[in-house]
């Protein structure tokens, strides 16, 4: 059995996907691994580019955009491995990063999921871990992200300190998330009701509900050129985000879900069914 499978979901991210795959090949991880790209019905030539430039990469062509969670599950189910790395197509992987993540997961038998420190193309920190989402923690997370973007003193110092410390957390970003296959399969993989966004928080919660742990490590750093897929269809991306947002609250905080719908309706942001 292959020790690691790298699952990349792509939707109209030909250039970013090429950069990601290039980073995975120069040089490749030392661990025995396979890479699979699940294409969500791209129309920008992504599939042809992968077949031409990366013949060793397996590709699954979906006829239309089936969402991130479902496409990821299709990729996982088409493979066998000990470990699964969920990787966004808009990431760039420095040499040795994947092997280091695997080593960390191997060394902690109580940990099911590990996520690295994420930075943007300018080297700025991305807040890629946090507490389980609820109305209070969501507001806190938005405040922290605002502080990171604006480089606000004190708050930024606190976040930088936290992001420099290895610690258990409620969730890590699905942009780069390493999980043991046994743990992923035990919770039924990703919940496919989440078309885009919140699926990583939900997945980590499902794993933690079985007594397993999620770990953030700053000793591994990955570049995340965030949001490349969304730049092609911003309106559709925002609608998908809101639908996943509502689905998350309906699943985890049903008492709050009607209030969220009222709030979005008053702001003119409630997506059509």
N, C-alpha and C positions, 0 to 999 in steps of 0.2 A: 504493500500500500504506500502511495506517495505520502510523505510526511506533511506537506503543506500544499494547499490549493489557494491561489490568489483569485478572488472573484471581483471583477470590475464591471459595473453597470454603466453603460454609456448611452446618452441621447444627444445626438448632434454636437459632439465635442471632439471632432476629428483632430484638431490641432493639439488640444490639451491631452487627449488620449495618446497621441503620438509621443508627446513629451513624457507622459507617465510611463508608457511602455519602454521608452528609451532609457529612462532612469532605472527600470527593472532589469535592464540588460547590460548596463555599463557601470560596474560589472553586475552579474546576476547574484542573487542570494546564494550562499554556499549550501543551504539546506536543500534536500531533494524536494522539488516543487513543480507544480503545473500552474499555468496562468490561463484563465478563461475570461473572455469578454462576452457579456450578455448585452446585445444591442437592442435597444427599445424602439425599433422602427425608425432609425435615423435616416435623414434624407440628404445628408451632407457628404456622402462618400466615405463615411467612417469604416464601414464593413470592407469595402474594396481596399482601403488603405491598410487595414490590419492584415488582410489576406496577402497583400503584396509585400509589405514591409516586415511583417512578423509571422512568418509561416509556422513557427513553433507554438504560436498562441492559438488555443482553441477558441472558436467563436460560435455563439448561438445567436441566430438571427430571429428576432420576434417581428411579426408583421406590423405591430403597432405598439404604442407606448403603454405598457402594462403596469407602470409604476415601479418604484425602486424596490420595495419589499418583495413583490411577486417575482420580479426579474432576478433579484438576488437569490431567492429560494430556488428558482429554476437552475441557476448556476450551481448552487450547492448540491442539489439533488442529482445533477449530471456528473458528479465527481465523487471520488473517495479520497480521504486523507485523514490524518490525525488532527491537524490544525486547519483552520479556515481564516484567511485574512480578507476582511471586507475592505475594499479600497476604492475611493472615489477616483473617477477618471481625471479629475483636476488636481491630483497630488503629484509631487515629485519626491522620490525616495532616495535619500542619501545612501551611500555605500555602507553596508553593514547593518542598516537599521532593522531590516526584517529579521535577520539572524539574532540580533540583540533582543528583539521582542520575544522571539521563540525561546531564547535562553531564559528570559525572565519568567515566562509562563511555565517553563519546565521546572524552574527552581521553586515554584510556589504551588503546592498541590491543592491549596484551598482556593486558588484563584481560577476562575473560568474565563475571564475576559481581561485583556490588558490593552490600554490605549496610550499612545505617545503624546508628547508635547507637540502641538501644531503651531506653525508660524506662517505668516503670509509671505508673499514674494519680496517684501521689504524687510523681512525679519521680525515683524511685529507679532506679538503673542496673540493667538486665537484662544478664546475661552472654550475649551473642548472637554470639559468635565463639569459636574455639578450635582446638585441635590435633585431628588425626584420632583418632577414638575407638579405643582399645584398653584393656585392663584398667588400665594405669597412667594413661593420660590421662583415662580415665573417672573414676577415683578422684580425680585432680587436679581435674577439672572440678567434681565434686560438692563437694569441699572449698572451691573458690573460690566456688561458688554459696552454700554455707553461710555463708561469710565475708561475702558481699555482703548476704545476708538479715539477718545478725546485726550488721552494721556493725563487724566486728572490725578493730582497728587494724592497721597494717603491711600485712596482706594486702589489706585494702580499699584502702589507699593505692596499693599496687602495681597493683591491678585498675583503679582510677580513672585512674591514669597511662596504663596500656595502652589503656584505652577512650577516652582523649583524644588518641590518636595514630593517624594514618592508617597502616595497615600491611597487608602481605599476610598471609593466614591460611589455614588448611586448610579452614575452613568458616565460613559466616555463617548466621544463622537464617532459615529459610523463612517466618517471620512477615512479613518484608518483604525480598524478594530480587529484584534486578533482573539479568536475564541477556540476553545477545544470543540471539536466536532461532537463529541459525546454530550457536552453541555448544550450545544445548539440544538441537537436533535431531541434532547430530553424535553425541551420547551416547545417543540414543534416549529423551530426556525422562526423567521420574522412574521409578525402578524400582518397579513396582506390587506387588511382594511386601511392601512396607512399607505396611501399612494406615494406621498412624498413628505418627508419631515416627521419627526417624533418617533419613527420606527426604531431608532437606536435607543432612545430612552425607554421605550416599552420593552424592547428586547432585553436590555440590561436588568430591568425590573423583574421580568419573568425569570431570569437566571438567578437573581438574588433571592427570589421567593422560594427557591429550592435550597437555600442555605449556602449558595456559592458566592464568591466575592468578585468584585470589579475593581481593578487596580489602574490608577493613573501613574505613569512614570515619566519624569522629565529627562531621564538619561538617554532617551531616544527622541529624536526630533525629526519631524516630517513637514515638508512644505505643502501648504494647502492654498492653491490659487482659487479661492472660494467662489462658488456660484456660477461656473461656466455654463452649465446646462440651462440655468435660469435666464441667461442673457439672450437666449434665442426666442423664448416665449414668456416674457415677464408676466403678462396677464394670466396666462394659464398656470404658471408657476405659483403665483400668489393665490389663485383659486385652489390649487392643489394643497398648498400650505394650510389654508383656512379649513378645508375639509378634513385634513388630517388632524388639525388642532381640535376641531369639534369631535372627531372620532375618539381622540385621546381622552377628552374630558368625559365623553359618554361612557367610555370603558372604565376609567380610573376614578373619576369624580362625578358620578351621575347627578348628584344634587346640584352641582355647579353648572352642568351643561346647559340647562334652560337659561340661566343668567348670562352665560357667555353668548348664546344666540341672541338674546335681547340686546346686549351690549354691541354686538357686531351689526345688528339690524339698525340700531340708532345711529351708528357711525357710517351706515351705508356700505358695510363690508361683509355682509352675510352672503356667502356664495349660494347660487341657485342649486337646487337639488337635481 
